[in-house]
Amino acid sequence: MAFFNDILTKLGLKKPVATPAKPVVQPGAANVRPVGDLLGNLTKAAPVKPAAMEMVDVVSKLNALAKANPQKLDWKVSIVDLLKLLGIDSSLTSRKELAKELGCPTDLMGDSAKMNVWLHKAVLARIAQNGGNVPANLLD
């Protein structure tokens, strides 16, 4: 979900993917055994609880972007305006790519108006699922 990940990143819901650092290998470290008992049996670690999802105030962010934008963009109604506010390509080609990524029904893909309505609701729902505070009236 590369296209949608860009949306999450721009809203502060996902950190940009960092390139993992290469492990530093010390000379002679190849002979180090994992921690365990004398027979080499590894001890079981306690289960790790997932961290609670932090809520991000996307409404305030998007409203601030809309206020600062010279165009009258209504992100609450239009997927094109939402993408423009985030500085993401809002062309039909890009919206179709995003719609495919999010699983838009095939019968809606041929009608850009219907696809846009579906896509707007799907993007807002996914933002909410990823910790964004999207008002309930925008999710219906």
Kinemage of the C-alpha trace (Angstrom):
@kinemage 1
@onewidth
@group {chain A} dominant
@subgroup {mainchain}
@vectorlist {calphas} color= white
{ca met a 1} P 0.000 0.000 0.000
{ca ala a 2} L 2.563 2.505 -1.089
{ca phe a 3} L 0.162 5.251 -2.167
{ca phe a 4} L -1.927 5.080 1.004
{ca asn a 5} L 1.226 4.944 3.134
{ca asp a 6} L 2.139 8.361 1.697
{ca ile a 7} L -1.172 9.693 3.037
{ca leu a 8} L -0.527 8.224 6.485
{ca thr a 9} L 3.011 9.599 6.545
{ca lys a 10} L 1.880 13.114 5.575
{ca leu a 11} L -0.713 13.042 8.355
{ca gly a 12} L 1.824 11.901 10.944
{ca leu a 13} L 0.186 8.498 11.362
{ca lys a 14} L 3.152 6.566 10.052
{ca lys a 15} L 6.808 7.318 10.327
{ca pro a 16} L 8.833 7.251 7.105
{ca val a 17} L 10.522 3.894 6.673
{ca ala a 18} L 14.125 4.122 7.736
{ca thr a 19} L 16.811 2.015 6.160
{ca pro a 20} L 17.823 -0.572 8.738
{ca ala a 21} L 21.374 -0.228 9.960
{ca lys a 22} L 23.714 -3.068 9.196
{ca pro a 23} L 24.676 -5.025 12.297
{ca val a 24} L 28.219 -4.479 13.478
{ca val a 25} L 30.103 -7.762 13.692
{ca gln a 26} L 33.004 -7.892 16.077
{ca pro a 27} L 35.967 -10.076 15.145
{ca gly a 28} L 35.530 -13.487 16.731
{ca ala a 29} L 31.841 -12.835 17.444
{ca ala a 30} L 30.779 -15.708 15.213
{ca asn a 31} L 31.436 -18.154 18.038
{ca val a 32} L 29.080 -16.444 20.515
{ca arg a 33} L 26.176 -18.662 21.591
{ca pro a 34} L 22.691 -17.348 22.350
{ca val a 35} L 21.749 -16.917 25.988
{ca gly a 36} L 20.368 -20.161 27.401
{ca asp a 37} L 21.255 -23.008 29.647
{ca leu a 38} L 24.377 -25.126 29.380
{ca leu a 39} L 22.663 -27.472 26.915
{ca gly a 40} L 22.020 -24.627 24.495
{ca asn a 41} L 18.268 -24.507 25.134
{ca leu a 42} L 17.030 -20.974 24.682
{ca thr a 43} L 14.911 -19.511 27.452
{ca lys a 44} L 11.471 -18.276 26.452
{ca ala a 45} L 10.931 -14.544 26.597
{ca ala a 46} L 7.758 -13.071 28.018
{ca pro a 47} L 5.128 -12.258 25.399
{ca val a 48} L 5.301 -8.710 24.105
{ca lys a 49} L 2.156 -6.599 24.270
{ca pro a 50} L 1.550 -4.343 21.280
{ca ala a 51} L 1.752 -0.666 22.133
{ca ala a 52} L -1.486 1.261 22.267
{ca met a 53} L -2.188 3.217 19.101
{ca glu a 54} L -1.610 6.923 19.548
{ca met a 55} L -4.447 9.072 18.231
{ca val a 56} L -3.436 11.830 15.807
{ca asp a 57} L -5.571 14.949 15.381
{ca val a 58} L -5.866 14.790 11.597
{ca val a 59} L -8.942 17.040 11.611
{ca ser a 60} L -6.918 19.930 13.031
{ca lys a 61} L -4.048 19.232 10.651
{ca leu a 62} L -6.293 19.142 7.589
{ca asn a 63} L -8.291 22.193 8.685
{ca ala a 64} L -5.062 24.144 9.198
{ca leu a 65} L -3.789 23.102 5.763
{ca ala a 66} L -7.115 24.127 4.196
{ca lys a 67} L -7.052 27.496 5.949
{ca ala a 68} L -3.502 28.187 4.769
{ca asn a 69} L -4.222 27.124 1.188
{ca pro a 70} L -5.209 29.893 -1.257
{ca gln a 71} L -7.679 27.519 -2.950
{ca lys a 72} L -11.036 26.697 -1.373
{ca leu a 73} L -10.391 23.005 -0.692
{ca asp a 74} L -12.981 20.942 1.180
{ca trp a 75} L -11.223 17.782 2.346
{ca lys a 76} L -14.379 16.611 4.157
{ca val a 77} L -16.220 16.155 0.863
{ca ser a 78} L -13.675 15.722 -1.920
{ca ile a 79} L -10.912 13.133 -2.346
{ca val a 80} L -9.261 15.462 -4.872
{ca asp a 81} L -9.170 18.284 -2.315
{ca leu a 82} L -7.891 15.938 0.380
{ca leu a 83} L -5.020 14.771 -1.815
{ca lys a 84} L -4.210 18.355 -2.881
{ca leu a 85} L -4.020 19.480 0.749
{ca leu a 86} L -1.523 16.706 1.444
{ca gly a 87} L 0.574 17.591 -1.608
{ca ile a 88} L -0.182 14.255 -3.268
{ca asp a 89} L -0.945 13.837 -6.973
{ca ser a 90} L -4.739 14.032 -7.331
{ca ser a 91} L -4.942 13.155 -11.030
{ca leu a 92} L -7.479 10.587 -12.181
{ca thr a 93} L -4.656 8.135 -12.868
{ca ser a 94} L -3.356 8.481 -9.302
{ca arg a 95} L -6.826 8.218 -7.802
{ca lys a 96} L -7.472 5.046 -9.803
{ca glu a 97} L -4.186 3.625 -8.528
{ca leu a 98} L -5.155 4.458 -4.942
{ca ala a 99} L -8.643 3.016 -5.468
{ca lys a 100} L -7.154 -0.274 -6.728
{ca glu a 101} L -4.752 -0.321 -3.784
{ca leu a 102} L -7.638 0.039 -1.340
{ca gly a 103} L -9.826 -2.552 -3.092
{ca cys a 104} L -12.409 -0.451 -4.901
{ca pro a 105} L -15.135 -2.597 -6.497
{ca thr a 106} L -14.508 -3.034 -10.207
{ca asp a 107} L -17.968 -1.740 -11.177
{ca leu a 108} L -17.129 1.665 -9.648
{ca met a 109} L -13.795 2.057 -11.403
{ca gly a 110} L -15.424 2.990 -14.735
{ca asp a 111} L -17.403 5.895 -13.233
{ca ser a 112} L -14.999 8.478 -11.790
{ca ala a 113} L -17.694 10.224 -9.715
{ca lys a 114} L -18.770 6.993 -8.018
{ca met a 115} L -15.160 5.907 -7.597
{ca asn a 116} L -14.285 9.275 -6.007
{ca val a 117} L -17.128 8.986 -3.478
{ca trp a 118} L -16.095 5.429 -2.598
{ca leu a 119} L -12.422 6.395 -2.441
{ca his a 120} L -13.039 9.396 -0.183
{ca lys a 121} L -14.943 7.249 2.320
{ca ala a 122} L -12.381 4.439 2.103
{ca val a 123} L -9.431 6.787 2.701
{ca leu a 124} L -11.114 8.434 5.696
{ca ala a 125} L -12.027 5.027 7.136
{ca arg a 126} L -8.453 3.785 6.739
{ca ile a 127} L -7.109 6.965 8.313
{ca ala a 128} L -9.389 6.314 11.302
{ca gln a 129} L -8.229 2.673 11.482
{ca asn a 130} L -4.652 3.910 11.660
{ca gly a 131} L -5.179 6.292 14.575
{ca gly a 132} L -6.666 9.395 12.960
{ca asn a 133} L -9.576 11.174 14.637
{ca val a 134} L -12.057 11.197 11.772
{ca pro a 135} L -15.558 12.343 12.824
{ca ala a 136} L -18.196 9.588 12.683
{ca asn a 137} L -20.387 11.614 10.286
{ca leu a 138} L -17.586 11.415 7.679
{ca leu a 139} L -17.321 7.654 8.016
{ca asp a 140} L -20.976 6.848 7.190
